[in-house]
Amino acid sequence: MTSRDTPQSVDEVVARLAEGRYVADRDLATVIFLALRLGRPLLLEGEAGVGKTEVGKVLALVLGRRLIRLQCYEGLDVAAALYEWDYARQMLAIRLAEAAGEHDRDRISADLFSPRYLVKRPLLQALEPASASESGPPVLLIDEVDRADEPFEAFLLEILSDFQVTIPELGTLRAERPPITILTSNRTREIHDALKRRCLYHFLGYPSAERELAIVRERVPEAGERLSQQVVSVVQRLRSADLFKPPGVAETLDWVQALLSLHRTQLDGPTLHSTLGAVLKYQDDIAKVKGPLAQQILTEAQALSPA
C-alpha cells in the first residue's frame, strides 16, 4: 500500500479527512486510524445528522476507493444485501436452449447458475477483487444497521467475521483483501453485543460550538462570519431545549444554505420563525420554540456574534 492508501498517523487521518472537507476531532480520527491499521470494521453510533454516513463517503474519496453502500431497512434479506439469481434471464435462456434443441439438463443447469446470471448486491460486490484502476479494496458503508432485523444482524456478523460467503451453486467466495467497513447506527434499537465485539466502536455526538462553526466554514464558505456564528449559536441552544428531535449538523448546514438563498447576512426574528422548518422537523418542536423562547435564543446569539 502507498501512503495515500493508509494514513501513517492520527494526524494524517485528520489532514486527509480535511482534504475531503470533513472536520474530525482527534477521538474520531484515532478510531479511524486504528480501524484502517488493524483491518477491523468500525461501528459509528449516534443521533441522525451528526456525520456518521459522511465518514464512509469521505474515506472513499480521500483514499481513492470505490464506495459500496448498503442501506439497511426493516425486512432486508440476503437477496437484497448479498446476491440473487436473475430468474427472468434464466427463464429466457431455458426457452432459447429448448428452441435450439438443447436437452442436456446438466449443461443447461451449469450455464444457468454461472456468474453471468448472478445479480451481485452490495455485500458480494465488496468481496470482489479491486480492479486495476482502483487503489485497493472498496469502502463498504453499511448504513443504519439498527433498522435491519436481528436475523440479518446475525447474518452480517458471519460475513464480517471472515469476509467470505458460500453460494451453493458456485462455492465459497472470499475477499482477497477485506474492504474498509463502516457501520452506522442511529440507536433506534440496541445492536447485539456480538456484532459490537467484532467492530471498533465510536459514539459520534453533537459537535462543540467551535467544531460546528468550523464545519459551517468548511462546507458553506460563502456564508458570512456573523450569520455562521448566529446559526451555530441558535442550533447549539436548540439542542438543550428538550426537543423531540434536536437538530443535527446536517440541519445546521441546510439552515445556513436556506438563509443564503433568502439573501440573509444575519438572523432576525421574522426570518428565524419563517425558516425553522429547515432545522426542526416536527411541528411540536417548532411550536415549542416559537414565541418567547425563540426570541430569547436569538437575543443570545446576536449578543455572541460580531457586529
KAMO-V372898 format. One record per pair of residues at least 12 apart in sequence whose C-alpha atoms are under 7 Angstrom apart, sorted by the first residue. I is the first residue (numbers start at 1). GAP is how many residues later the second one is. D is the distance in whole Angstrom. If there is no record, write none. Layout:
# KAMO-V372898
i | gap | d
I | GAP | D
I | GAP | D
This chain:
# KAMO-V372898
i | gap | d
4 | 59 | 6
5 | 58 | 5
6 | 30 | 7
9 | 24 | 7
10 | 19 | 6
10 | 20 | 5
10 | 23 | 6
13 | 16 | 6
13 | 20 | 6
14 | 15 | 6
16 | 46 | 6
17 | 41 | 7
19 | 43 | 7
20 | 38 | 6
20 | 41 | 7
20 | 42 | 6
21 | 197 | 6
21 | 198 | 7
23 | 192 | 6
35 | 165 | 7
40 | 159 | 6
40 | 160 | 7
41 | 139 | 7
41 | 140 | 5
41 | 141 | 6
41 | 158 | 5
41 | 159 | 6
42 | 139 | 6
42 | 140 | 5
42 | 141 | 6
42 | 157 | 5
42 | 158 | 5
42 | 159 | 6
43 | 139 | 6
43 | 140 | 5
43 | 141 | 6
43 | 156 | 6
43 | 157 | 6
43 | 158 | 5
43 | 159 | 6
44 | 139 | 6
44 | 140 | 5
44 | 141 | 6
44 | 157 | 6
44 | 158 | 5
44 | 159 | 6
44 | 160 | 6
45 | 139 | 6
45 | 140 | 5
45 | 141 | 6
45 | 142 | 7
45 | 157 | 6
45 | 158 | 5
45 | 159 | 6
46 | 139 | 7
46 | 140 | 5
46 | 141 | 7
46 | 157 | 6
46 | 158 | 5
46 | 159 | 6
47 | 139 | 5
48 | 138 | 6
48 | 200 | 7
49 | 199 | 4
49 | 200 | 6
49 | 201 | 5
50 | 154 | 7
50 | 155 | 7
50 | 156 | 6
50 | 198 | 5
50 | 199 | 5
50 | 200 | 7
52 | 132 | 6
53 | 90 | 7
53 | 131 | 7
56 | 83 | 7
56 | 85 | 6
56 | 126 | 6
60 | 79 | 6
64 | 71 | 6
65 | 69 | 6
65 | 70 | 6
65 | 71 | 6
65 | 72 | 7
65 | 73 | 5
65 | 74 | 6
66 | 72 | 5
66 | 73 | 6
67 | 71 | 6
67 | 72 | 5
67 | 73 | 6
68 | 54 | 6
68 | 58 | 7
68 | 70 | 7
68 | 71 | 6
68 | 72 | 5
68 | 73 | 6
69 | 53 | 7
69 | 71 | 6
69 | 72 | 5
69 | 73 | 6
70 | 52 | 6
70 | 71 | 6
70 | 72 | 5
70 | 73 | 6
71 | 71 | 6
71 | 72 | 5
71 | 73 | 7
72 | 71 | 6
72 | 72 | 6
72 | 73 | 6
72 | 75 | 6
72 | 76 | 5
73 | 74 | 5
73 | 75 | 5
74 | 73 | 6
74 | 74 | 5
74 | 75 | 6
75 | 73 | 7
75 | 74 | 6
76 | 72 | 6
77 | 75 | 7
80 | 41 | 6
81 | 40 | 5
81 | 41 | 6
81 | 42 | 6
82 | 38 | 7
82 | 39 | 5
82 | 40 | 6
82 | 41 | 5
82 | 42 | 5
83 | 35 | 7
83 | 36 | 6
83 | 37 | 5
83 | 38 | 5
83 | 41 | 7
84 | 34 | 6
84 | 35 | 5
84 | 36 | 7
85 | 32 | 6
85 | 33 | 5
85 | 34 | 6
86 | 31 | 5
86 | 32 | 6
86 | 33 | 6
90 | 22 | 6
113 | 56 | 6
126 | 12 | 6
126 | 14 | 6
126 | 53 | 6
127 | 36 | 7
127 | 47 | 6
127 | 48 | 4
127 | 51 | 7
128 | 47 | 6
129 | 46 | 7
129 | 47 | 6
137 | 40 | 6
137 | 41 | 7
137 | 42 | 5
138 | 41 | 5
138 | 42 | 6
139 | 40 | 6
139 | 41 | 5
139 | 42 | 6
140 | 39 | 6
140 | 40 | 6
140 | 41 | 5
140 | 42 | 6
141 | 40 | 6
141 | 41 | 5
141 | 42 | 6
142 | 40 | 6
142 | 41 | 5
142 | 42 | 6
143 | 40 | 6
143 | 41 | 5
144 | 40 | 5
144 | 41 | 5
144 | 42 | 6
145 | 38 | 7
145 | 39 | 6
145 | 40 | 6
146 | 39 | 5
146 | 40 | 7
146 | 41 | 6
146 | 42 | 6
146 | 43 | 6
146 | 45 | 6
157 | 38 | 6
163 | 12 | 6
163 | 15 | 6
206 | 42 | 7
209 | 23 | 7
209 | 27 | 7
212 | 20 | 7
213 | 15 | 7
213 | 16 | 7
213 | 19 | 6
216 | 12 | 7
216 | 37 | 6
223 | 37 | 7
224 | 41 | 7
226 | 40 | 6
226 | 79 | 6
226 | 80 | 6
227 | 38 | 5
227 | 39 | 5
227 | 40 | 7
229 | 76 | 6
230 | 37 | 7
230 | 71 | 5
230 | 72 | 6
230 | 75 | 6
231 | 25 | 7
233 | 68 | 5
234 | 63 | 6
234 | 64 | 7
234 | 67 | 6
235 | 12 | 7
235 | 17 | 7
237 | 60 | 7
243 | 42 | 6
244 | 41 | 6
247 | 32 | 6
247 | 33 | 6
251 | 27 | 7
251 | 28 | 5
252 | 27 | 6
254 | 24 | 6
255 | 23 | 5
255 | 24 | 6
269 | 26 | 7
273 | 17 | 7
